[in-house]
Amino acid sequence: MAAATPSKSQTLTLLRSFIRVSRQFPDYNIREYTKRRAIDAFRQNAALSEASSISEAFSFGKSQLDVAKRQAVVYSIYAPSLPSVMDLPNKPF
């Protein structure tokens, strides 16, 4: 039994959820990588036209969102004590 093809709003909600989860990472590099990787994956899958491949990509995205949520929790537990240089406020010299 094939899953129903997700609507455009469901797909955009999944992308927004990825971006929200990426903001939860305390480390700048991981936060930006997660956001960039999610956006790249959605752009890559935008060209899919078959209903089965769209449903498969959507279900894979949902499973990866669950992984990202768990990883955000783990990273928050073991957050580095010093912030990244990229997270420091910009101060003129």
N, CA, C and O atoms as CSV, one atom per row, in Angstrom:
chain,resi,resn,atom,element,x,y,z
A,1,MET,N,N,0.842,-1.184,0.000
A,1,MET,CA,C,0.000,0.000,0.000
A,1,MET,C,C,0.882,1.241,0.000
A,1,MET,O,O,1.702,1.420,0.901
A,2,ALA,N,N,0.725,2.078,-0.980
A,2,ALA,CA,C,1.534,3.288,-1.106
A,2,ALA,C,C,0.911,4.415,-0.285
A,2,ALA,O,O,-0.310,4.533,-0.181
A,3,ALA,N,N,1.768,5.222,0.283
A,3,ALA,CA,C,1.295,6.369,1.057
A,3,ALA,C,C,0.810,7.450,0.099
A,3,ALA,O,O,1.252,7.534,-1.047
A,4,ALA,N,N,-0.100,8.268,0.591
A,4,ALA,CA,C,-0.629,9.349,-0.237
A,4,ALA,C,C,0.473,10.379,-0.491
A,4,ALA,O,O,1.351,10.593,0.346
A,5,THR,N,N,0.407,11.003,-1.648
A,5,THR,CA,C,1.377,12.029,-1.991
A,5,THR,C,C,1.179,13.240,-1.087
A,5,THR,O,O,0.058,13.733,-0.962
A,6,PRO,N,N,2.246,13.729,-0.453
A,6,PRO,CA,C,2.107,14.885,0.436
A,6,PRO,C,C,1.779,16.150,-0.348
A,6,PRO,O,O,2.201,16.321,-1.492
A,7,SER,N,N,1.024,17.022,0.287
A,7,SER,CA,C,0.673,18.278,-0.361
A,7,SER,C,C,1.841,19.258,-0.273
A,7,SER,O,O,2.816,19.020,0.439
A,8,LYS,N,N,1.727,20.337,-0.993
A,8,LYS,CA,C,2.770,21.364,-0.977
A,8,LYS,C,C,2.910,21.956,0.420
A,8,LYS,O,O,4.024,22.230,0.867
A,9,SER,N,N,1.800,22.155,1.108
A,9,SER,CA,C,1.861,22.728,2.450
A,9,SER,C,C,2.518,21.764,3.437
A,9,SER,O,O,3.230,22.199,4.343
A,10,GLN,N,N,2.288,20.465,3.270
A,10,GLN,CA,C,2.951,19.492,4.142
A,10,GLN,C,C,4.456,19.490,3.906
A,10,GLN,O,O,5.239,19.369,4.848
A,11,THR,N,N,4.851,19.626,2.654
A,11,THR,CA,C,6.268,19.664,2.322
A,11,THR,C,C,6.929,20.915,2.886
A,11,THR,O,O,8.026,20.839,3.440
A,12,LEU,N,N,6.277,22.058,2.752
A,12,LEU,CA,C,6.825,23.297,3.306
A,12,LEU,C,C,6.881,23.257,4.832
A,12,LEU,O,O,7.804,23.800,5.439
A,13,THR,N,N,5.895,22.616,5.446
A,13,THR,CA,C,5.905,22.459,6.899
A,13,THR,C,C,7.089,21.610,7.336
A,13,THR,O,O,7.718,21.893,8.355
A,14,LEU,N,N,7.391,20.580,6.572
A,14,LEU,CA,C,8.544,19.735,6.884
A,14,LEU,C,C,9.845,20.537,6.764
A,14,LEU,O,O,10.727,20.404,7.612
A,15,LEU,N,N,9.973,21.356,5.735
A,15,LEU,CA,C,11.161,22.186,5.577
A,15,LEU,C,C,11.283,23.181,6.726
A,15,LEU,O,O,12.368,23.360,7.279
A,16,ARG,N,N,10.191,23.820,7.083
A,16,ARG,CA,C,10.221,24.773,8.205
A,16,ARG,C,C,10.595,24.078,9.504
A,16,ARG,O,O,11.303,24.647,10.335
A,17,SER,N,N,10.125,22.861,9.681
A,17,SER,CA,C,10.470,22.098,10.883
A,17,SER,C,C,11.967,21.814,10.925
A,17,SER,O,O,12.587,21.900,11.986
A,18,PHE,N,N,12.549,21.477,9.777
A,18,PHE,CA,C,13.991,21.259,9.717
A,18,PHE,C,C,14.752,22.521,10.109
A,18,PHE,O,O,15.723,22.458,10.863
A,19,ILE,N,N,14.315,23.644,9.603
A,19,ILE,CA,C,15.003,24.898,9.905
A,19,ILE,C,C,14.846,25.238,11.386
A,19,ILE,O,O,15.789,25.720,12.014
A,20,ARG,N,N,13.666,24.992,11.946
A,20,ARG,CA,C,13.452,25.227,13.379
A,20,ARG,C,C,14.350,24.345,14.230
A,20,ARG,O,O,14.934,24.807,15.210
A,21,VAL,N,N,14.459,23.082,13.859
A,21,VAL,CA,C,15.302,22.150,14.609
A,21,VAL,C,C,16.769,22.558,14.476
A,21,VAL,O,O,17.529,22.447,15.438
A,22,SER,N,N,17.168,23.021,13.311
A,22,SER,CA,C,18.571,23.406,13.132
A,22,SER,C,C,18.948,24.564,14.054
A,22,SER,O,O,20.103,24.665,14.468
A,23,ARG,N,N,18.012,25.426,14.377
A,23,ARG,CA,C,18.286,26.541,15.294
A,23,ARG,C,C,18.545,26.077,16.717
A,23,ARG,O,O,19.086,26.838,17.519
A,24,GLN,N,N,18.177,24.857,17.047
A,24,GLN,CA,C,18.345,24.350,18.405
A,24,GLN,C,C,19.753,23.847,18.688
A,24,GLN,O,O,20.106,23.630,19.847
A,25,PHE,N,N,20.563,23.659,17.653
A,25,PHE,CA,C,21.923,23.189,17.871
A,25,PHE,C,C,22.770,24.318,18.455
A,25,PHE,O,O,22.769,25.429,17.924
A,26,PRO,N,N,23.489,24.047,19.538
A,26,PRO,CA,C,24.293,25.102,20.151
A,26,PRO,C,C,25.555,25.436,19.354
A,26,PRO,O,O,26.073,26.546,19.469
A,27,ASP,N,N,26.053,24.507,18.557
A,27,ASP,CA,C,27.273,24.721,17.792
A,27,ASP,C,C,26.952,25.339,16.442
A,27,ASP,O,O,26.088,24.844,15.719
A,28,TYR,N,N,27.642,26.416,16.099
A,28,TYR,CA,C,27.396,27.141,14.856
A,28,TYR,C,C,27.550,26.244,13.634
A,28,TYR,O,O,26.689,26.238,12.753
A,29,ASN,N,N,28.645,25.485,13.577
A,29,ASN,CA,C,28.916,24.667,12.394
A,29,ASN,C,C,27.832,23.630,12.152
A,29,ASN,O,O,27.396,23.441,11.016
A,30,ILE,N,N,27.404,22.974,13.187
A,30,ILE,CA,C,26.367,21.947,13.047
A,30,ILE,C,C,25.023,22.592,12.723
A,30,ILE,O,O,24.250,22.066,11.922
A,31,ARG,N,N,24.755,23.727,13.347
A,31,ARG,CA,C,23.506,24.450,13.092
A,31,ARG,C,C,23.411,24.845,11.621
A,31,ARG,O,O,22.383,24.619,10.984
A,32,GLU,N,N,24.457,25.422,11.089
A,32,GLU,CA,C,24.442,25.862,9.697
A,32,GLU,C,C,24.468,24.677,8.730
A,32,GLU,O,O,23.818,24.720,7.685
A,33,TYR,N,N,25.205,23.629,9.066
A,33,TYR,CA,C,25.246,22.446,8.208
A,33,TYR,C,C,23.863,21.809,8.107
A,33,TYR,O,O,23.427,21.437,7.017
A,34,THR,N,N,23.178,21.685,9.232
A,34,THR,CA,C,21.852,21.070,9.235
A,34,THR,C,C,20.881,21.872,8.381
A,34,THR,O,O,20.110,21.308,7.604
A,35,LYS,N,N,20.925,23.184,8.531
A,35,LYS,CA,C,20.033,24.039,7.752
A,35,LYS,C,C,20.368,23.954,6.262
A,35,LYS,O,O,19.474,23.809,5.428
A,36,ARG,N,N,21.650,24.045,5.932
A,36,ARG,CA,C,22.071,24.006,4.532
A,36,ARG,C,C,21.749,22.656,3.895
A,36,ARG,O,O,21.300,22.596,2.751
A,37,ARG,N,N,21.979,21.578,4.635
A,37,ARG,CA,C,21.718,20.229,4.110
A,37,ARG,C,C,20.225,20.010,3.861
A,37,ARG,O,O,19.840,19.383,2.874
A,38,ALA,N,N,19.391,20.530,4.758
A,38,ALA,CA,C,17.946,20.388,4.575
A,38,ALA,C,C,17.475,21.145,3.330
A,38,ALA,O,O,16.706,20.615,2.527
A,39,ILE,N,N,17.936,22.370,3.182
A,39,ILE,CA,C,17.527,23.180,2.029
A,39,ILE,C,C,18.015,22.534,0.729
A,39,ILE,O,O,17.279,22.485,-0.256
A,40,ASP,N,N,19.253,22.041,0.728
A,40,ASP,CA,C,19.784,21.384,-0.467
A,40,ASP,C,C,18.982,20.131,-0.830
A,40,ASP,O,O,18.711,19.881,-2.004
A,41,ALA,N,N,18.607,19.351,0.177
A,41,ALA,CA,C,17.839,18.131,-0.088
A,41,ALA,C,C,16.459,18.465,-0.648
A,41,ALA,O,O,15.974,17.775,-1.545
A,42,PHE,N,N,15.829,19.506,-0.133
A,42,PHE,CA,C,14.512,19.882,-0.647
A,42,PHE,C,C,14.625,20.417,-2.075
A,42,PHE,O,O,13.753,20.148,-2.902
A,43,ARG,N,N,15.670,21.159,-2.372
A,43,ARG,CA,C,15.862,21.641,-3.744
A,43,ARG,C,C,16.117,20.481,-4.705
A,43,ARG,O,O,15.617,20.466,-5.829
A,44,GLN,N,N,16.904,19.513,-4.240
A,44,GLN,CA,C,17.218,18.360,-5.079
A,44,GLN,C,C,15.960,17.548,-5.376
A,44,GLN,O,O,15.799,17.048,-6.490
A,45,ASN,N,N,15.072,17.411,-4.400
A,45,ASN,CA,C,13.870,16.614,-4.579
A,45,ASN,C,C,12.718,17.402,-5.205
A,45,ASN,O,O,11.644,16.842,-5.425
A,46,ALA,N,N,12.918,18.664,-5.489
A,46,ALA,CA,C,11.860,19.472,-6.106
A,46,ALA,C,C,11.539,18.994,-7.515
A,46,ALA,O,O,10.437,19.222,-8.014
A,47,ALA,N,N,12.484,18.342,-8.149
A,47,ALA,CA,C,12.283,17.891,-9.526
A,47,ALA,C,C,11.576,16.539,-9.610
A,47,ALA,O,O,11.306,16.067,-10.714
A,48,LEU,N,N,11.273,15.911,-8.493
A,48,LEU,CA,C,10.604,14.612,-8.519
A,48,LEU,C,C,9.195,14.768,-9.078
A,48,LEU,O,O,8.493,15.730,-8.766
A,49,SER,N,N,8.788,13.799,-9.918
A,49,SER,CA,C,7.464,13.901,-10.524
A,49,SER,C,C,6.588,12.684,-10.238
A,49,SER,O,O,5.362,12.797,-10.258
A,50,GLU,N,N,7.180,11.538,-9.977
A,50,GLU,CA,C,6.389,10.344,-9.678
A,50,GLU,C,C,5.858,10.398,-8.256
A,50,GLU,O,O,6.570,10.792,-7.332
A,51,ALA,N,N,4.615,10.004,-8.088
A,51,ALA,CA,C,3.990,10.049,-6.767
A,51,ALA,C,C,4.706,9.148,-5.767
A,51,ALA,O,O,4.846,9.502,-4.597
A,52,SER,N,N,5.156,7.986,-6.229
A,52,SER,CA,C,5.833,7.058,-5.311
A,52,SER,C,C,7.166,7.616,-4.839
A,52,SER,O,O,7.515,7.468,-3.667
A,53,SER,N,N,7.920,8.256,-5.732
A,53,SER,CA,C,9.210,8.814,-5.328
A,53,SER,C,C,9.031,10.041,-4.434
A,53,SER,O,O,9.848,10.284,-3.547
A,54,ILE,N,N,7.973,10.812,-4.661
A,54,ILE,CA,C,7.684,11.964,-3.807
A,54,ILE,C,C,7.316,11.485,-2.404
A,54,ILE,O,O,7.799,12.031,-1.412
A,55,SER,N,N,6.472,10.479,-2.326
A,55,SER,CA,C,6.077,9.936,-1.023
A,55,SER,C,C,7.266,9.332,-0.289
A,55,SER,O,O,7.402,9.482,0.925
A,56,GLU,N,N,8.117,8.652,-1.033
A,56,GLU,CA,C,9.307,8.044,-0.438
A,56,GLU,C,C,10.256,9.118,0.101
A,56,GLU,O,O,10.780,8.985,1.207
A,57,ALA,N,N,10.475,10.177,-0.674
A,57,ALA,CA,C,11.350,11.264,-0.237
A,57,ALA,C,C,10.752,11.974,0.974
A,57,ALA,O,O,11.482,12.365,1.885
A,58,PHE,N,N,9.441,12.143,0.993
A,58,PHE,CA,C,8.778,12.807,2.123
A,58,PHE,C,C,8.899,11.972,3.399
A,58,PHE,O,O,9.193,12.512,4.465
A,59,SER,N,N,8.677,10.673,3.297
A,59,SER,CA,C,8.797,9.817,4.483
A,59,SER,C,C,10.246,9.748,4.957
A,59,SER,O,O,10.498,9.693,6.161
A,60,PHE,N,N,11.203,9.749,4.026
A,60,PHE,CA,C,12.612,9.789,4.409
A,60,PHE,C,C,12.926,11.108,5.121
A,60,PHE,O,O,13.669,11.122,6.103
A,61,GLY,N,N,12.372,12.200,4.635
A,61,GLY,CA,C,12.573,13.506,5.270
A,61,GLY,C,C,12.012,13.537,6.677
A,61,GLY,O,O,12.620,14.106,7.583
A,62,LYS,N,N,10.843,12.919,6.863
A,62,LYS,CA,C,10.257,12.876,8.214
A,62,LYS,C,C,11.127,12.067,9.163
A,62,LYS,O,O,11.293,12.436,10.326
A,63,SER,N,N,11.685,10.964,8.669
A,63,SER,CA,C,12.561,10.162,9.532
A,63,SER,C,C,13.848,10.916,9.846
A,63,SER,O,O,14.372,10.811,10.955
A,64,GLN,N,N,14.361,11.674,8.881
A,64,GLN,CA,C,15.567,12.461,9.134
A,64,GLN,C,C,15.294,13.628,10.085
A,64,GLN,O,O,16.181,14.043,10.830
A,65,LEU,N,N,14.080,14.149,10.060
A,65,LEU,CA,C,13.706,15.193,11.016
A,65,LEU,C,C,13.721,14.636,12.432
A,65,LEU,O,O,14.175,15.307,13.358
A,66,ASP,N,N,13.232,13.425,12.605
A,66,ASP,CA,C,13.275,12.794,13.926
A,66,ASP,C,C,14.714,12.601,14.398
A,66,ASP,O,O,15.022,12.806,15.572
A,67,VAL,N,N,15.584,12.209,13.485
A,67,VAL,CA,C,17.004,12.045,13.824
A,67,VAL,C,C,17.598,13.391,14.238
A,67,VAL,O,O,18.323,13.474,15.230
A,68,ALA,N,N,17.292,14.434,13.485
A,68,ALA,CA,C,17.827,15.762,13.794
A,68,ALA,C,C,17.321,16.253,15.156
A,68,ALA,O,O,18.071,16.881,15.903
A,69,LYS,N,N,16.066,15.972,15.479
A,69,LYS,CA,C,15.538,16.367,16.793
A,69,LYS,C,C,16.290,15.672,17.915
A,69,LYS,O,O,16.647,16.299,18.913
A,70,ARG,N,N,16.530,14.373,17.750
A,70,ARG,CA,C,17.282,13.639,18.781
A,70,ARG,C,C,18.703,14.158,18.893
A,70,ARG,O,O,19.226,14.302,19.998
A,71,GLN,N,N,19.328,14.437,17.773
A,71,GLN,CA,C,20.690,14.944,17.798
A,71,GLN,C,C,20.766,16.326,18.442
A,71,GLN,O,O,21.741,16.633,19.127
A,72,ALA,N,N,19.756,17.155,18.231
A,72,ALA,CA,C,19.745,18.478,18.862
A,72,ALA,C,C,19.702,18.347,20.374
A,72,ALA,O,O,20.349,19.119,21.081
A,73,VAL,N,N,18.952,17.384,20.873
A,73,VAL,CA,C,18.892,17.159,22.321
A,73,VAL,C,C,20.248,16.694,22.838
A,73,VAL,O,O,20.730,17.188,23.857
A,74,VAL,N,N,20.859,15.749,22.141
A,74,VAL,CA,C,22.159,15.233,22.566
A,74,VAL,C,C,23.212,16.344,22.531
A,74,VAL,O,O,23.997,16.478,23.470
A,75,TYR,N,N,23.237,17.134,21.468
A,75,TYR,CA,C,24.201,18.216,21.374
A,75,TYR,C,C,23.967,19.272,22.446
A,75,TYR,O,O,24.925,19.881,22.921
A,76,SER,N,N,22.725,19.503,22.836
A,76,SER,CA,C,22.469,20.497,23.886
A,76,SER,C,C,22.961,20.003,25.241
A,76,SER,O,O,23.348,20.806,26.090
A,77,ILE,N,N,22.949,18.696,25.448
A,77,ILE,CA,C,23.458,18.135,26.707
A,77,ILE,C,C,24.970,18.306,26.780
A,77,ILE,O,O,25.510,18.637,27.835
A,78,TYR,N,N,25.651,18.080,25.666
A,78,TYR,CA,C,27.110,18.134,25.625
A,78,TYR,C,C,27.611,19.379,24.904
A,78,TYR,O,O,28.595,19.315,24.167
A,79,ALA,N,N,26.955,20.490,25.107
A,79,ALA,CA,C,27.331,21.730,24.443
A,79,ALA,C,C,28.702,22.204,24.941
A,79,ALA,O,O,29.019,22.057,26.121
A,80,PRO,N,N,29.505,22.766,24.048
A,80,PRO,CA,C,30.802,23.280,24.484
A,80,PRO,C,C,30.618,24.463,25.429
A,80,PRO,O,O,29.655,25.223,25.321
A,81,SER,N,N,31.557,24.599,26.350
A,81,SER,CA,C,31.431,25.671,27.344
A,81,SER,C,C,31.705,27.039,26.740
A,81,SER,O,O,31.177,28.043,27.218
A,82,LEU,N,N,32.518,27.089,25.702
A,82,LEU,CA,C,32.813,28.355,25.040
A,82,LEU,C,C,32.026,28.461,23.740
A,82,LEU,O,O,31.927,27.484,22.998
A,83,PRO,N,N,31.469,29.630,23.456
A,83,PRO,CA,C,30.726,29.774,22.201
A,83,PRO,C,C,31.684,29.806,21.011
A,83,PRO,O,O,32.873,30.092,21.155
A,84,SER,N,N,31.154,29.515,19.869
A,84,SER,CA,C,31.916,29.589,18.634
A,84,SER,C,C,32.236,31.047,18.327
A,84,SER,O,O,31.504,31.949,18.734
A,85,VAL,N,N,33.312,31.269,17.620
A,85,VAL,CA,C,33.679,32.623,17.221
A,85,VAL,C,C,32.571,33.230,16.358
A,85,VAL,O,O,32.352,34.441,16.384
A,86,MET,N,N,31.886,32.399,15.606
A,86,MET,CA,C,30.820,32.888,14.731
A,86,MET,C,C,29.606,33.360,15.517
A,86,MET,O,O,28.803,34.138,15.002
A,87,ASP,N,N,29.459,32.898,16.765
A,87,ASP,CA,C,28.318,33.303,17.575
A,87,ASP,C,C,28.579,34.563,18.379
A,87,ASP,O,O,27.651,35.116,18.969
A,88,LEU,N,N,29.825,35.032,18.415
A,88,LEU,CA,C,30.151,36.232,19.179
A,88,LEU,C,C,29.611,37.458,18.449
A,88,LEU,O,O,29.580,37.487,17.219
A,89,PRO,N,N,29.189,38.464,19.201
A,89,PRO,CA,C,28.690,39.686,18.541
A,89,PRO,C,C,29.824,40.398,17.808
A,89,PRO,O,O,30.977,40.375,18.241
A,90,ASN,N,N,29.475,41.022,16.705
A,90,ASN,CA,C,30.463,41.758,15.933
A,90,ASN,C,C,30.801,43.064,16.643
A,90,ASN,O,O,29.915,43.858,16.959
A,91,LYS,N,N,32.070,43.273,16.887
A,91,LYS,CA,C,32.531,44.516,17.518
A,91,LYS,C,C,33.564,45.162,16.591
A,91,LYS,O,O,34.489,44.491,16.134
A,92,PRO,N,N,33.413,46.440,16.318
A,92,PRO,CA,C,34.418,47.100,15.466
A,92,PRO,C,C,35.747,47.193,16.209
A,92,PRO,O,O,35.784,47.237,17.439
A,93,PHE,N,N,36.830,47.220,15.449
A,93,PHE,CA,C,38.180,47.297,16.046
A,93,PHE,C,C,38.476,48.652,16.562
A,93,PHE,O,O,39.561,48.887,17.092
